[in-house]
Amino acid sequence: MLKISIVTATLNRKDLLERCIEGVARQNYEDKEHVIVDGNSTDGTVEMLESLAARYPHLKWISEPDRGISDALNKGLALATGEVIGVNGDDDCYEPGVFEIVAAEFAPDPAVGVVAGSCAHVRNDGTIAFTSKAGFTNRHELIEYWKHWGTSVFLPAPSTFFRMKAVDLVGGFEETDRYAMDYHHWIKITENFEVRIIDKVLARFRYDEGSVTFSRSKEQMAETYAISRKYWGSKTSSSYYRLAFSYFDFHKVKPWRDRIINSLRYRLGRVLKQSATLPKSDK
């Protein structure tokens, strides 16, 4: 049985964090731990953690100032002792029975460094807005995210797990990343490890007012682009210019082309509709 460690970074979100902790506690999996890295909260989080740690032996935590989410997650990785790591946001929650499913995918094949499942995006009232299906084809399409992310490639952070030995090889999260640190991490890991996709919802991800992904989407996309560019290759390589053209075509040419096509379709539709309503003698 592989030990699974879950790392959660939090700051002043006591009520949301408790649900996250209970989601890990409900996993009927013996060899697990949940590492909470609190950024010195003042809303009663510390007192809650003290109480829950007395109830759950698998829960360990620290509370101290940090330099951001990536720094906090790296502290959690340093404290984690599991062979498999999952990063769960303080407002996210795992589905029941997930750890057994994930461990079964990792155990037989050491070449598998990432296991990902689908993720339900949940509103603040608990209803599901939509479900994102996990997918992975190759690292190249991961780097060319603007064409493939959300279609052929998608690794939702709350429902994606990775081996600790991958962290030992490529390092932890980049501290300069504030919004897309998970995307950057997948690029580094997939250079050396395979990805296994599970056709099953593994986690619930809060996607509504108050969540970083919902409220900071523009900043996240800008950072994702900056990260991707680091892996285009040198400016003397054909890879760099192919990706640069692909990005320009997708964001500049394609919208313009789509507008023209949609306009022509609309006009043609009106002409055909008018023609269909004319008397036979006028046609």
SELUMVO-607769 format. One line per field, with one value per residue (C-alpha): residue number from 1; residue in one letter; z, x, y. Coordinates in Angstrom, 1 decimal, always signed. Each point is the difference from the previous one (the first is absolute). Layout:
! residues N
k <- NUM, ... .
r <- A, ... .
up <- Z, ... .
east <- X, ... .
north <- Y, ... .
//
This chain:
! residues 283
k <- 1, 2, 3, 4, 5, 6, 7, 8, 9, 10, 11, 12, 13, 14, 15, 16, 17, 18, 19, 20, 21, 22, 23, 24, 25, 26, 27, 28, 29, 30, 31, 32, 33, 34, 35, 36, 37, 38, 39, 40, 41, 42, 43, 44, 45, 46, 47, 48, 49, 50, 51, 52, 53, 54, 55, 56, 57, 58, 59, 60, 61, 62, 63, 64, 65, 66, 67, 68, 69, 70, 71, 72, 73, 74, 75, 76, 77, 78, 79, 80, 81, 82, 83, 84, 85, 86, 87, 88, 89, 90, 91, 92, 93, 94, 95, 96, 97, 98, 99, 100, 101, 102, 103, 104, 105, 106, 107, 108, 109, 110, 111, 112, 113, 114, 115, 116, 117, 118, 119, 120, 121, 122, 123, 124, 125, 126, 127, 128, 129, 130, 131, 132, 133, 134, 135, 136, 137, 138, 139, 140, 141, 142, 143, 144, 145, 146, 147, 148, 149, 150, 151, 152, 153, 154, 155, 156, 157, 158, 159, 160, 161, 162, 163, 164, 165, 166, 167, 168, 169, 170, 171, 172, 173, 174, 175, 176, 177, 178, 179, 180, 181, 182, 183, 184, 185, 186, 187, 188, 189, 190, 191, 192, 193, 194, 195, 196, 197, 198, 199, 200, 201, 202, 203, 204, 205, 206, 207, 208, 209, 210, 211, 212, 213, 214, 215, 216, 217, 218, 219, 220, 221, 222, 223, 224, 225, 226, 227, 228, 229, 230, 231, 232, 233, 234, 235, 236, 237, 238, 239, 240, 241, 242, 243, 244, 245, 246, 247, 248, 249, 250, 251, 252, 253, 254, 255, 256, 257, 258, 259, 260, 261, 262, 263, 264, 265, 266, 267, 268, 269, 270, 271, 272, 273, 274, 275, 276, 277, 278, 279, 280, 281, 282, 283 .
r <- M, L, K, I, S, I, V, T, A, T, L, N, R, K, D, L, L, E, R, C, I, E, G, V, A, R, Q, N, Y, E, D, K, E, H, V, I, V, D, G, N, S, T, D, G, T, V, E, M, L, E, S, L, A, A, R, Y, P, H, L, K, W, I, S, E, P, D, R, G, I, S, D, A, L, N, K, G, L, A, L, A, T, G, E, V, I, G, V, N, G, D, D, D, C, Y, E, P, G, V, F, E, I, V, A, A, E, F, A, P, D, P, A, V, G, V, V, A, G, S, C, A, H, V, R, N, D, G, T, I, A, F, T, S, K, A, G, F, T, N, R, H, E, L, I, E, Y, W, K, H, W, G, T, S, V, F, L, P, A, P, S, T, F, F, R, M, K, A, V, D, L, V, G, G, F, E, E, T, D, R, Y, A, M, D, Y, H, H, W, I, K, I, T, E, N, F, E, V, R, I, I, D, K, V, L, A, R, F, R, Y, D, E, G, S, V, T, F, S, R, S, K, E, Q, M, A, E, T, Y, A, I, S, R, K, Y, W, G, S, K, T, S, S, S, Y, Y, R, L, A, F, S, Y, F, D, F, H, K, V, K, P, W, R, D, R, I, I, N, S, L, R, Y, R, L, G, R, V, L, K, Q, S, A, T, L, P, K, S, D, K .
up <- +0.0, -1.1, +2.6, -1.3, +1.4, -0.7, +0.2, +0.6, +0.3, +1.8, +1.5, +1.9, -1.5, +3.0, -1.0, -3.5, +1.3, +2.4, -2.9, -1.8, +3.0, +0.5, -3.6, +0.5, +3.3, -1.6, -2.4, +1.0, -0.6, +2.8, -1.0, -0.5, +1.4, -0.4, +0.3, +0.6, -0.5, +1.6, -0.8, +3.6, -0.1, +2.5, -0.5, +2.4, -2.5, +2.4, +2.8, -2.4, -1.2, +3.5, +0.7, -3.2, +0.3, +3.4, -1.8, -3.2, +0.4, -3.7, +0.2, +0.4, -0.2, +0.4, +0.2, -0.9, -2.5, -3.6, -3.3, -1.9, -1.0, -1.8, +3.1, +2.2, -2.2, +0.0, +3.8, -0.2, -2.4, +2.4, +2.8, -2.0, +0.3, -2.6, -3.2, -1.8, +0.4, -0.5, +0.2, +1.3, +0.3, +3.3, -1.8, -2.0, +1.0, -1.1, -1.0, +2.2, -0.8, -2.1, +1.7, -0.8, -3.6, -0.3, +1.8, -2.3, -3.0, +1.4, +1.6, -3.0, -2.2, +1.4, -3.3, +0.8, +1.7, -0.2, +0.4, -0.7, +0.0, -0.8, +2.2, +0.8, +0.1, +2.9, +0.7, +3.5, +0.6, -0.6, -3.4, -2.9, -2.7, -2.3, +0.0, -1.6, -1.5, +0.5, -3.0, -1.1, -3.4, +0.2, +1.6, -3.3, +0.1, +3.6, -0.9, -2.9, +2.6, -2.0, -2.6, +2.2, +3.7, +0.9, -3.1, -0.6, +3.0, +3.4, +3.4, +2.7, +3.1, +2.6, -1.7, -1.1, +2.1, -0.6, +1.4, +2.6, -2.0, -2.8, +2.5, +1.0, -3.7, -1.3, +3.3, +1.5, -1.1, -1.4, +2.6, -2.7, -1.1, +1.7, -2.0, -2.4, +2.1, -0.6, -3.8, +0.3, +2.2, -2.6, -2.7, +2.0, +1.2, -3.4, -1.5, +2.0, +0.9, -1.6, +0.8, +0.7, -0.4, +2.0, -1.5, +3.3, +2.0, +2.9, +1.5, +0.4, -0.8, +1.2, -3.1, +1.1, +1.6, +2.5, -1.7, -1.5, -3.4, -0.3, +1.0, -1.4, -3.3, -2.0, +2.2, -0.1, -3.8, -0.3, +2.3, -1.8, -3.3, +1.7, +1.3, -3.4, -1.8, +2.2, -1.8, -3.6, -0.5, -1.2, -2.5, -2.5, +0.0, -2.3, +3.1, +1.4, -3.2, -0.5, +3.5, -0.4, -3.2, +1.5, +2.9, -2.2, -2.4, +2.9, +1.7, -2.9, -3.3, +1.1, +1.8, -3.1, -2.3, +2.1, +0.1, -3.8, -0.4, +2.6, -1.7, -3.4, +1.5, +1.6, -3.3, -2.0, +2.5, -0.3, -3.8, +0.0, +2.5, -2.1, -3.1, +1.7, +0.9, -3.6, -2.1, -2.8, -2.6, +1.5, +0.1 .
east <- +0.0, +1.4, -0.1, -2.0, +0.7, -2.3, +1.4, -2.3, +1.0, -2.5, -0.4, -3.0, -2.5, -0.9, -3.5, +1.1, +3.1, -2.0, -2.0, +3.2, +1.5, -3.1, +0.1, +3.5, -1.0, -2.9, +2.3, -0.1, +3.7, +2.4, +3.3, -0.7, +0.9, -1.2, +2.5, -1.6, +2.3, -1.8, +1.4, -0.5, -3.8, -1.9, -3.5, +0.1, +1.7, +2.8, -2.4, -2.0, +3.1, +1.0, -3.4, -0.1, +3.6, -1.0, -2.8, +1.9, +3.5, +0.6, -0.2, +3.1, +0.3, +2.1, -1.0, +2.5, +0.4, +0.9, +0.9, -3.1, -1.8, +3.0, +2.2, -2.7, -0.5, +3.8, +0.0, -2.7, +2.0, +3.0, -2.2, -1.8, +1.2, -2.2, +1.1, -3.0, -1.0, -3.2, -0.5, -3.5, -1.1, -1.6, -3.3, +0.2, -1.1, +0.7, -2.7, -0.3, +2.3, +2.5, +3.2, -0.4, -0.7, +3.1, +2.3, -1.1, +1.1, +3.4, +1.0, +0.7, +2.0, +2.8, +0.1, -3.3, +0.7, -3.4, -3.5, -2.9, -3.8, -2.9, -1.1, -3.4, -0.2, -2.3, -1.8, -0.1, -3.5, +1.4, -1.5, +2.2, +0.6, +1.8, +2.4, +3.4, +1.3, +3.7, +2.1, +3.6, +1.6, +3.6, +2.1, +0.2, -3.7, +0.2, +2.4, -2.3, -2.8, -2.0, -1.0, -0.2, -0.7, -3.6, -0.2, +2.7, +2.0, -1.4, +1.6, -2.3, +2.1, -2.4, -0.4, +3.6, +2.6, +3.8, +2.8, +2.3, +3.0, -1.1, +0.4, +3.4, +1.0, -1.5, -0.5, -3.1, -2.2, +1.6, -0.3, -0.3, -3.3, -3.1, -2.9, +1.2, +2.6, -1.8, +0.2, +3.8, +0.4, -1.7, +2.3, +3.1, -1.2, -1.3, +3.5, +1.1, -3.2, -3.1, -3.6, -2.9, -3.5, -3.0, -3.4, -1.7, -0.7, +2.6, -0.6, -2.2, +1.4, -1.6, -0.5, -2.0, +0.4, +2.9, +2.1, +3.3, -0.6, -3.4, +1.0, +3.6, -0.5, +1.7, +3.1, +0.0, -0.1, +2.8, +2.2, -0.8, +1.1, +3.3, +0.7, -0.7, +2.4, +2.9, -0.4, -0.2, +3.7, +2.6, -0.9, +2.2, -2.1, -2.8, -2.0, +0.0, -1.4, -2.6, -1.4, +0.2, -2.0, -2.4, -0.7, -0.4, -2.3, -2.2, -0.4, +0.1, -0.7, -2.5, -2.4, +0.0, -0.5, -2.8, -1.8, +0.0, -1.2, -2.8, -1.0, -0.2, -2.0, -2.4, -0.5, -0.4, -2.5, -2.1, +0.1, -1.2, -2.7, -1.3, +0.2, -2.0, -2.9, -0.3, -2.9, +1.0, -0.9, +2.6, +2.8 .
north <- +0.0, +3.3, +2.8, +3.0, +3.5, +2.9, +3.5, +3.0, +3.7, +2.3, +3.5, +1.2, -2.4, -2.0, -1.2, -1.0, -1.8, -2.1, -1.5, -0.7, -1.8, -2.1, -1.0, -1.5, -1.5, -1.9, -1.8, -3.6, -0.5, -0.9, +1.4, +3.7, +3.4, +3.5, +2.8, +3.5, +3.0, +3.0, +3.5, +1.3, +0.3, +2.2, -1.4, -2.9, -2.4, -0.9, -0.9, -2.1, -1.8, -0.8, -1.5, -2.1, -1.2, -1.5, -1.9, -1.0, -1.5, +0.4, +3.8, +2.0, +3.8, +3.1, +3.7, +2.7, +2.8, -1.0, +1.7, -1.2, -3.1, -1.6, +0.5, -1.4, -3.1, -0.6, +0.1, -2.7, -2.1, +0.2, -1.3, -2.7, -3.6, -1.7, -1.6, +1.6, +3.7, +1.8, +3.7, +0.9, +3.6, +1.1, +0.4, -3.3, -3.5, -3.6, -2.4, -3.2, -2.9, +2.0, -1.0, -3.7, +0.8, +2.2, -2.4, -2.8, +2.0, +1.0, -3.3, -2.3, +2.4, +2.1, +2.0, +1.5, +3.3, +1.7, -1.4, +2.3, -0.3, +2.2, +2.9, +1.4, +3.8, +0.9, +3.3, +1.6, -1.5, -3.5, -0.6, -1.2, +2.6, -2.4, -2.9, +0.1, -3.2, -0.8, -0.7, -0.2, -0.7, +1.2, +2.7, +2.0, +0.6, +0.9, +2.8, +1.0, +0.4, +2.7, -2.7, -3.1, +0.9, -1.0, -2.3, -2.6, +1.2, +0.8, -0.8, +1.6, +0.8, -1.3, -3.4, -0.5, -2.0, -0.4, -2.0, +1.4, -1.3, +2.4, +2.8, -1.3, +0.1, +3.3, +1.9, +1.6, +2.8, +3.2, +2.7, +2.7, -1.6, +1.3, -1.4, -2.7, -1.8, -3.4, +0.5, +0.7, -3.0, -2.3, +1.2, -0.8, -3.4, -1.3, +0.4, -3.0, -1.9, -1.4, +1.1, -2.3, +1.3, -1.4, +0.4, +0.9, +3.1, +0.1, +3.4, +3.0, +3.4, +3.2, +2.2, +3.1, +3.4, -0.1, -2.7, +1.1, -1.7, +1.7, +3.5, +0.1, -1.7, +2.7, +0.0, -3.8, -0.1, +2.6, -2.0, -3.2, +1.6, +1.3, -3.5, -1.6, +2.3, -1.2, -3.4, +1.2, -0.5, +2.5, +2.7, -1.6, -3.2, -0.9, -1.1, +3.5, +1.6, -2.8, +0.5, +3.8, -0.2, -2.4, +2.3, +3.0, -1.9, -1.3, +3.4, +2.5, -1.7, -2.6, +2.4, +2.3, -3.0, -1.4, +3.4, +0.2, -3.6, +0.5, +3.2, -1.7, -2.9, +2.5, +1.9, -3.2, -1.3, +3.2, -0.2, -3.7, +0.8, +2.9, -2.1, -2.8, +2.4, +1.5, -1.2, -2.4, +2.6, +2.4, -2.5 .
//
